[in-house]
Amino acid sequence: MQITKEDYQLFKPLLFSIGYRMLGSVVEAEDIVQETFLRASQLNEKNIKIKKAYLCKMMTNLCLDVLKSARYRREHYVGPWNPEPLLLEKLQTIDPSETLIQKEGLSIAYLRMMEHLGADERAILLLREVFDYPYSEIATIVGKKEENCRKIYSRAMQKISRVEGESLNYEKNTLLINRFIEAFQMQNMDALLELISENVTLFSDGGGKVTAAIRPIVSSSNVLSLLYGIMKKAPEDFYFEVKNVNRQPAVVIYMNGKIQSILSFYISNEKIVEMYITMNPDKLPIQ
């Protein structure tokens, strides 16, 4: 298959979107995008008329292979596993194809819920729910019958329905996060308890590389105690910024001149229901 420079620029955002949402890893998604284009360019078939469909099928199948082989690594991961945060401040939307990266199904809460799905469930859910593919094309991509794809999609939707109430309004969520930060800094407990759920849960991902809670922290009192404990141990040059991470406001924390962690949120009914603090250095953007 002849892959031109224009093909690469046109289809790369779509392939990356599929890979990142399926794997929750920026690095793995980028690697598989390159592998997809490399394999496609080595094909001798000249009768492939729809490059987009063929590339999506190849990308999806490569991701499925990675998911199935990665299950052992995920099961033995030290502590909670959070998706790799995608810092979007450097992405430009001049190219319309880049907007593919900014559609639904990108939040950390959604990607984390994807971990509850099997590999085929994950692929079919994304192709249908996020990319709006018809079942006929999905069946071709994943190599299953349309009826089976419908059943798998229905089963996947039942498993992931918990995030349906998630607020994705960036401006509204930013105001809530800023209120949370102000109340936290002022140690205004009344205001904090209005902003976070009583059973708020924090998932701390250090991956065994840095010190982190190896189990989810549950309840407002326990989560706030942990966050205040982290603040007390922070060095003098500690600072943070609210930035666009996975199309949602998140707190990017800097220590010793580099990103130390990223705190993301799942917001529902105007309350913070879950927090995800990613400290594993392998998952943090390189500055």
Summary of the structure (lengths in Angstrom):
residues: 287
radius of gyration: 20.1
end to end distance: 36.9
largest distance: 66.8
contacts: 869
relative contact order: 0.13
helix: 54%
strand: 17%
